[in-house]
Amino acid sequence: MSDWPSIADIADQVNAGKLSALDQVKKSLSTIEEKKDYCAIISTLEEPALKKAKDIDEKVSRGEKAGRLAGVPFIAKDNFLVFGAETTAASNILQGFNPPYQSSAINKLESEGAICVAKSNLDAFAHGTSTENSDFFVTKNPVDKERVPGGSSGGSAAAVTLGMAPFALGTDTGGSIRQPASFCGCVGYKPSYGLVSRSGVVAMASSTDVIGPLSTNVSDAALVLDVMGGQDPLDSTTIAREDNYTDLSLDLKTKKIGVIKEYMDEGLEEGVKSSVNQAIEKLKSAGVEVNEISIPDISLALASYYIICPAEVSSNLARYDGQRFGYSYKEAKDLEESYKMSRGRGFGKEAKRRIMIGTYVLSSGYYEAYYNRAQIVRTKLINEFTDAFKKVDLLLGPVAPTTAFKIGENINNPLKMYLCDIMTVAANMVGNPSISLPIQPADGLPVGLQLMANSAQDKMLLSAAKQVEELLK
């Protein structure tokens, strides 16, 4: 549905004075308005975006270069702190919060001439896989309005597929970039843990949160990563970057690909399985070495994730107490009532569920039985993935066991909703980079192919994904 040129083409033509940055922003804002019935956007930054576009056009008119992303509009998930709009994380408790600073990722993109035009919808505080847990409204799938767009970056994925902007930013804690990319039919990239700074992004689970782009193609995702990636003094978990993520030259025949056996077993929807197998056969026909590989304990990734993640959620959400910022219950008689009512009314059902689970697994008497064991499983998974990458260069499988489900279908079944993450959480648990590529649809609905590489091998993964993208066209 997107009719945007590549990000590099837009920036080159803006820098050459052949395209106007102002026209790009107006096109983006016009498409957002035209397709507002999909409910992908929480707020727009029309005034500051138009001003930035005018500034870029004036800079170009003076013969100056305006950056590698000059005049390129983009959309940020509404858990990114961005000047010019509230940051709500789609939660009632943060309504009215105007950030005092911007996220490092936004600053880096803007320094290269990119223009944030809107904030996209999400599951509140990124807690979910369908965007039905937003406290504001449910985003609709761009292919079928009766279905979910995935989550928690569902608004960003829908916006890209609908052509609202050439790219959008998302966060991926357990699959929240890749799964909506799979459901909506766009590219979703989860970098290695720490490659992109999390400074200025509302935290969910700090040990698995990752920031990445959603786009219509791999080259665009690589360019955005090249601008955002690298160490940041404001985030001590950031890691050193590789050189030039935009050079995607690679002979795929020199790489070994392992199909994760456990991901192709029972529980995988037949249409999804067929689409993935078709992609595998195309790779083999092109001379790429593709073999089955087993990661014995990968089935434990989901269970351990849903212990570790809520534990970190319960800690991170403790700061939202109605006293310092965000929603505060004004009629409270005392401090205790203020805490109770502010949190009780401010948090939605899913946030409360995760706070309670997390508090439980961290409590005295249960820490050893749950949280500590989950961390042991996490270490075991890291070792198994390390062993796997001694045998193959890349891992392959589906992104999700199903295509996009109907709105309301799983909302009252948290366990079924959590199972949507079963094929994505492992990459977050071990910190590896992973990408979702759109492949042959199943019954008219998008399907994503997941490729994964070893930690800090982002350039190789993006290069391989580019070649796979070309082969599967």
C-alpha positions, 0 to 999 in steps of 0.5 A: 500500500506504500508508494514512497520511494526508498529513504535514500532516494528521498534524502538524495532528491531533497538534498539535490533540491529536486524534492521539497521536504515540506511536500514530503511532510505534507504527504505524510500528514495527508495520508495519516488523515486520510487513513485515520479510521485504521486508528494507527496514530495517537497524535501528530506533530504537524506544527513542529514537523512543518517547521523542520521541513521548511528549515531543511528546504531553506538549508538546501536552498543555501547549497548546504547538505541537510543529512542522510535522511533529509526530509524523510518523514517518520513515525515514532511509537508513543513510548519514545520521548519526542518534543512537540507531543505528549508521550503516553505509552498508550496508557491513561497514567501518562496522559498529559506528560510532555517530555523534558528531553528527547530520546537519543534515537530521535536526536540521531535521526533528526540530526540527519534530517529525518522529521518525526510527524506522528506518534503511533498506537501501541499496547499500553506500556508495550504490554501485548501482542495485538494493540488491543491493550491500548488504553485509547483504541484498537489499531486495525490491520491494514490488510483486514480491518477486522483483524489485529495488526499485532503488537505491541508496535502494531500502530507503527507496523500498520502506519508503514504498510498504509504508507503514512511514512517511509519508516517507523520506530518500534520497540521489541521486548519479546517480539514487538517489532517482528510480530506486527511486521509479520501480521501487517506485511512489512519489514521489522528489524530487532537489532542486537541488544544494546546496539541502539540506545534506550535513553528516552524510551519508556522502559518495559523490561530493561534486559530485553528491550530493544529499539528498531525500525519498521520499513517496507524493505531491508535497505531502508531498515539498514539505513535507519539502523546505521544512523541510530546505532552505536554507543551512547553515554546516556545508556550504559548498556549500549555496545560498539557498532560495526562499520557501515550497515548500509553496505549489504553486499553478500554471497548467500551461498557462502552462508549456512542456514539452519531451520529451527526444528522446534519452530516447524513442529505442531502448533504452526498454522498450516498456511504459515508452514506452507509459506515458510516451506515455499521460502525454504525451497526457493533458497535451496533452489538458488543454491543456498545451504539450508538444513534443519537444526535443533535448539533443545530447550527453545520451548522453555524460552516463553515460560522463562520470558514470562517470569523475567519480563513481568519481574522487570515490568513490576520494578519499572512501573513502580515509578508511576505513583501519581506523585511526580508526573502523569495521572494523579487522583486529585480527590485522595484524602491521604498519600496511601489513597493517592497511590491506590487510586492513581495506579488503580485508575491509571493502569489498564488490566494487562499492566496490572496483571504483569505487575502482580505476576512480577511482584509475585515471582520476586517475593520472598519465598518464590524468588528461588522457585521462579525468577532464579530458575528462569535466569538459569534457563536463560543462561542455558538458552544463550549456551544453546544458541552459541552452540547452534551458531558454531554449526550455522551462520543464520537461523530461520523459522516463522515469526509467529505460529499464525496469521493475524487473528480477529479483533477480540478473539484472544482478548479474554485469554491471556495465555493464548495471547502470550503464546503468540510470542512463542517464536520471537522471545528467544532472540530477546532472551539471548540478545541476538539480532532478528528480522521479519521479512514478508513472504507468500501470504496465507489465505490472503493474510501476511506471513513473516519469515524470521532470520536470526544471527549471532549477537553483534552480527547485525551487518551480516544479518541485514546483508543476508536478509537483503539477499533473501528479500531479492530471492523471494520477490 
